[in-house]
Amino acid sequence: MIVGRCADYILRDTEGIDLVRIFVYADMESRIRRCMERAPQGENYTEKELEKHIRRVDKNRANYYSDFTLQKWGDKANYDMCINTTNMRIDDIVPHLGKMFF
């Protein structure tokens, strides 16, 4: 299993391997809430600070993806499945994905 930036592109021409390209996304409110829930004790960023950080990370990911693939990061055409985790816990989704594909 390869997870991360450009994995879908790196493995695009791979033959004989079961490959499922999944893009996971959520709305900003959910992403901020997850960051706050997972924050280490003593880390007290405001929602506005977290949103700014998330947007910066997304921009860096998009630039990285574009630089190496000449494609748009998050474009549904590059994936077999896109999953909106806005109203879901990611930990609850993983076992179902495993049953579907592996």
C-alpha positions as CSV (number, residue, x, y, z in Angstrom):
1,M,0.0,0.0,0.0
2,I,1.3,3.4,-0.9
3,V,-0.4,6.4,0.7
4,G,0.5,10.0,0.0
5,R,1.3,12.6,-2.5
6,C,1.4,11.6,-6.1
7,A,0.8,7.9,-5.3
8,D,-2.0,7.8,-7.9
9,Y,0.4,9.3,-10.5
10,I,3.4,7.2,-9.6
11,L,1.4,4.0,-9.9
12,R,-0.6,5.0,-13.0
13,D,1.1,2.5,-15.4
14,T,1.5,-0.4,-13.0
15,E,0.2,-3.6,-14.5
16,G,-0.7,-6.7,-12.5
17,I,-1.3,-4.8,-9.2
18,D,-4.7,-4.3,-7.7
19,L,-4.8,-0.5,-7.5
20,V,-7.5,1.7,-6.0
21,R,-6.9,5.4,-6.1
22,I,-8.9,7.1,-3.3
23,F,-9.1,10.8,-2.5
24,V,-10.4,11.8,0.9
25,Y,-11.8,15.2,1.6
26,A,-14.0,17.1,4.0
27,D,-15.4,20.6,4.5
28,M,-13.4,23.2,6.3
29,E,-15.5,23.1,9.5
30,S,-15.0,19.3,9.9
31,R,-11.3,19.6,9.2
32,I,-10.9,22.3,11.8
33,R,-12.9,20.3,14.3
34,R,-10.6,17.2,13.7
35,C,-7.5,19.3,14.2
36,M,-8.8,20.7,17.5
37,E,-9.8,17.2,18.7
38,R,-6.4,15.7,17.8
39,A,-4.3,18.7,19.0
40,P,-1.7,17.8,21.7
41,Q,-2.4,19.1,25.1
42,G,-1.4,22.7,25.4
43,E,-1.8,23.5,21.7
44,N,-4.4,26.1,21.6
45,Y,-4.8,27.4,18.1
46,T,-7.9,29.4,17.3
47,E,-10.3,28.2,14.5
48,K,-9.1,31.1,12.4
49,E,-5.4,30.1,12.9
50,L,-6.2,26.4,12.1
51,E,-8.1,27.4,8.9
52,K,-5.2,29.5,7.8
53,H,-2.8,26.6,8.4
54,I,-5.1,24.1,6.6
55,R,-5.3,26.3,3.6
56,R,-1.5,26.7,3.5
57,V,-1.1,22.9,3.7
58,D,-3.6,22.4,0.9
59,K,-1.9,25.0,-1.3
60,N,1.5,23.3,-0.7
61,R,0.0,19.9,-1.5
62,A,-1.6,21.2,-4.7
63,N,1.6,22.9,-5.8
64,Y,3.7,19.7,-5.1
65,Y,1.2,17.6,-7.0
66,S,1.1,20.0,-9.9
67,D,4.9,20.3,-10.1
68,F,5.4,16.6,-10.3
69,T,2.4,15.4,-12.3
70,L,1.3,18.4,-14.3
71,Q,-2.2,17.6,-13.1
72,K,-4.6,19.2,-10.6
73,W,-4.5,17.9,-7.1
74,G,-8.0,16.6,-6.0
75,D,-9.3,16.3,-9.6
76,K,-11.8,13.5,-9.4
77,A,-10.6,12.2,-12.9
78,N,-7.4,11.1,-11.2
79,Y,-9.1,8.8,-8.7
80,D,-11.3,5.7,-8.6
81,M,-13.2,7.0,-5.6
82,C,-13.5,10.3,-3.8
83,I,-14.8,10.1,-0.2
84,N,-16.3,13.1,1.6
85,T,-15.6,12.5,5.3
86,T,-17.4,15.7,6.5
87,N,-19.9,13.8,8.6
88,M,-17.9,10.7,9.3
89,R,-15.1,9.5,11.4
90,I,-12.2,8.3,9.3
91,D,-11.5,5.4,11.6
92,D,-15.0,4.1,11.0
93,I,-14.5,4.2,7.2
94,V,-11.3,2.3,6.9
95,P,-12.6,-1.2,7.8
96,H,-15.3,-0.8,5.2
97,L,-12.9,0.2,2.5
98,G,-10.7,-2.8,3.4
99,K,-13.6,-5.1,2.9
100,M,-14.5,-3.5,-0.4
101,F,-11.1,-3.7,-2.0
102,F,-8.8,-6.1,-0.2
